[in-house]
Amino acid sequence: MIRGIGVDAVDIERFRTSLGRTPSMRGRLFTEQELADVAEQVDQVRSLAARFAAREAVMKAMGLGLGAFGFHEVWVSRSTSGAPLLHVTGRAAELAVDRGITSWHLSLTHTDLVAIAYVVAE
């Protein structure tokens, strides 16, 4: 049963400017695994923007606002097939359990201008 749906869009150039202005933001927003996963990409910002959108989409799927849990408690990896995998841990996982959420579905996409994440909580 679907418990929630969340979608978020991130303006890539605005996100790029924020990361450039505050380099420590990468470590505050993303796990070491996520940063390693995008390290070989020519333009890491598009993938990072999509991963940031995933965090916001999870909050929306749970009916929560920014700050409900830490940014490292929701993160994205890739399966062997390349599909994105959503990891929900810590306080975010506790909040999900409280809402009856036992599984997640994630879709990510981006263009040169915008990154979008779509999350379904079951």
C-alpha positions in Angstrom: 0.0 0.0 0.0 1.3 3.4 -0.9 1.9 5.6 2.2 3.3 8.6 0.4 4.7 10.1 -2.8 7.3 12.8 -3.0 8.9 14.7 -5.8 11.5 17.3 -5.8 13.3 19.4 -8.5 16.7 21.1 -8.1 18.0 23.9 -10.3 21.4 22.5 -11.3 23.1 25.9 -11.8 21.8 27.3 -8.6 23.0 24.1 -6.8 26.4 24.4 -8.6 26.8 28.0 -7.3 25.9 26.9 -3.8 28.5 24.1 -3.8 31.1 26.4 -5.3 30.4 29.1 -2.7 30.5 26.7 0.2 32.8 23.7 -0.6 32.1 22.1 2.8 28.5 21.7 1.8 29.4 18.5 -0.1 30.5 16.7 3.1 27.5 18.0 5.0 24.9 16.9 2.4 26.4 13.7 1.0 27.9 10.5 2.3 31.4 9.5 1.5 29.9 6.6 -0.6 27.9 9.1 -2.7 30.9 11.3 -3.2 33.0 8.3 -4.3 30.2 7.1 -6.6 30.3 10.4 -8.6 34.0 11.1 -8.3 34.8 9.8 -11.8 32.1 11.9 -13.5 33.1 14.9 -15.6 30.1 16.9 -14.1 29.4 15.6 -10.6 26.9 18.4 -9.8 24.0 17.0 -11.9 24.2 13.6 -10.0 24.6 15.3 -6.7 21.7 17.6 -7.4 19.5 14.5 -8.1 20.7 12.9 -4.9 19.8 16.0 -3.0 16.4 16.0 -4.6 15.9 12.4 -3.4 16.4 13.5 0.2 13.7 16.2 -0.2 11.4 13.8 -2.0 11.7 11.4 0.9 10.7 14.1 3.4 7.7 15.0 1.2 6.7 11.3 0.9 6.7 11.1 4.7 4.8 14.5 5.0 7.8 16.1 6.7 9.7 19.3 6.2 13.3 20.1 5.9 15.3 19.3 9.1 13.1 16.4 10.1 16.3 14.2 9.9 19.9 14.5 9.0 21.0 14.6 5.3 23.3 11.5 5.8 20.3 9.5 7.0 18.9 9.3 3.5 21.3 8.5 0.6 21.5 7.0 -2.8 23.7 4.3 -4.3 23.5 2.4 -7.5 22.6 -1.3 -8.0 24.7 -3.4 -10.2 22.2 -2.8 -13.0 22.7 1.0 -12.5 19.3 1.6 -11.0 19.3 4.0 -8.0 18.9 2.5 -4.6 17.5 4.5 -1.7 19.0 4.0 1.8 17.0 5.3 4.8 18.7 5.0 8.2 18.7 6.6 11.7 16.0 9.0 12.6 14.6 8.9 9.0 14.1 5.2 9.3 12.4 5.6 12.7 10.1 8.2 11.2 9.3 5.8 8.3 8.5 3.0 10.6 6.2 5.3 12.6 4.3 6.0 9.3 4.1 2.3 8.4 6.6 2.6 5.5 8.5 -0.7 4.8 9.9 -0.1 1.3 10.9 2.7 -1.0 11.0 3.2 -4.8 13.2 5.9 -6.3 13.5 7.4 -9.8 16.1 10.0 -10.6 16.6 12.1 -13.8 18.3 15.2 -14.9 18.8 17.5 -17.8 21.4 20.2 -18.1 19.1 22.5 -16.2 17.2 20.5 -13.6 17.5 17.3 -11.5 14.4 15.5 -10.4 13.7 12.8 -7.8 10.5 10.9 -7.5 9.9 8.7 -4.4 7.1 6.3 -3.5 6.9 5.1 0.1 5.1 1.8 0.6 
